Amino acid sequence: MKYITFTCAALLTLLLANPAAARVPYAAEDAFYQGLYHAVNKNFTRAKDMFEESLATDPTYYRPKEGLKVIATLMEKKIDVDTAKLIFKGLSLENERTMEEALAAFDEAIAKNPGLALSYFIRGNAYDTGGRYELAVTDFTRVIDLDPEYEDAYNSRGLSYYKSGLYGRAIYDFSAVINLNPGYAAAYYNRGLAYYKNGQYERAVKNITLAIEANPDDIAAYRARGTTFLAMGETSRAIADFTKAVEIEPADAEGYFVRGLVYASQDQFILAIADFDSAIAKDPNYAEAYYNRGNAYRDRDQYFKAVADYNKALKIYAGDIDPYNLVVSSFGEELDPIVSDVYYNRGTAHIYKEQYDLAIDDFDRAITIKALDADTYNNRGVAYSKKGKYDRAVLDFDMAIALDKEFTYAYKNRGTAYLTSGKYDQAIDDFNWVTRLDPRLTMPYYDAAIAYEKSGQIKEAIQAYKKFISNAPPQYETYINRAREKITELSK
């Protein structure tokens, strides 16, 4: 089963609070944009009012802080009006996603006043937003060289290091922020995330807890700590944190969605479905919630409901097109991995519904998007086997094995296809290989015994039945009894 954001690491990626990209209330964004408009038009008094209004709406929103710093620097006569206008022009262009033009404006502002730390800081944030982390680090380092007590520069450089996978350097910078300002709550939170990525879970929990103590209504911190508890195997504490996040913001669809993912990861599918229901009730176009609810239904063997949810997710992703007449170009590249998994899981549900042609169509689509996924080839092979097209199924199992040399189920499925089509020697080789890869799998002994028997290798068949009996768990009682009967029959 393929769940979106199934693992702890993926959950943390979903929850990562980044001052350069955090979700901001509409009122705060609107006030900031109005402030930019006034600033570009040199009405700095009105711009200051709007930036302050934006910051009052969301004190964690770093953009209005930048705007206020520019105006303060202007009032202190450290820059002239034209330089301030250039910086605000760059901020405006950055918000319009015209990044190169924004950077050109910041470059011009820096050229006019190369000793101003603020200009480098703002350009560094622009580089960070554009994913150009090395350049961002260079600018933030320049800020720190100019002003060693510029705490926001340490925090921003730490975030750029974090996104580059340099967690040790990130921890160093977040620690520098805390040394400069022990009340800087975001630095504790960010350092907690870096400790998590470094596998230092106890330190992660300690730091995120300090961030929560500073801001008891920080839902992102509760979610991050919950994710850390989940990685530590402390499920009840994880659920408590995700529940607290929901209680703080009960209208937030994402809160229910994230907790639903956690319940699903613990195989608590009824609770997961209830949370996905709540997410969908609050956001009827929440495609990921439909998809993951479909997965939960599928894991409860409710295949018709699962397919209905997969269809809904696909229609939302592709803009309300018939979910069985979609083409890959209907989706953006950023959705490709998700859509591939939706097709994979819908195809698997179709197998259980015995709709093998529909299953094959879905696996075809999934492979078009993600051509090197061993699971998809394996499941398409199963669908072809169910249709009696064993030679075609073997080709898919071959591909799955080529992509994953230790894919036990692909060997087992190929062995079953060989057995059913009368190719007993190949079947025996596959079943025996499965038991070498994973001795805990006992049915391949039974299947190998059948292949030995059908090929006339009676002694080997009896030995395989005995191995099955000695390794099979009690729930295989029916097969154990049949194996005993076969041993008796073949020993005559």
Secondary structure, 3 states (H helix, E strand, C coil): CCCCCCCHHHHHHHHCCCCCCCCCCHHHHHHHHHHHHHHHCCCHHHHHHHHHHHHHHCCCCHHHHHHHHHHHHHHCCCCCHHHHHHHHHHHHHHHCCCHHHHHHHHHHHHHHCCCCHHHHHHHHHHHHHCCCHHHHHHHHHHHHHHCCCCHHHHHHHHHHHHHCCCHHHHHHHHHHHHHHCCCCHHHHHHHHHHHHHCCCHHHHHHHHHHHHHHCCCCHHHHHHHHHHHHHCCCHHHHHHHHHHHHHHCCCCHHHHHHHHHHHHHCCCHHHHHHHHHHHHHHCCCCHHHHHHHHHHHHHCCCHHHHHHHHHHHHHHHHCCCCCCCCCHHHCCHHHHHHHHHHHHHHHHHHHHCCCHHHHHHHHHHHHHHCCCCHHHHHHHHHHHHHCCCHHHHHHHHHHHHHHCCCCHHHHHHHHHHHHHCCCHHHHHHHHHHHHHHCCCCCHHHHHHHHHHHHCCCHHHHHHHHHHHHHHCCHHHHHHHHHHHHHHHHHCC
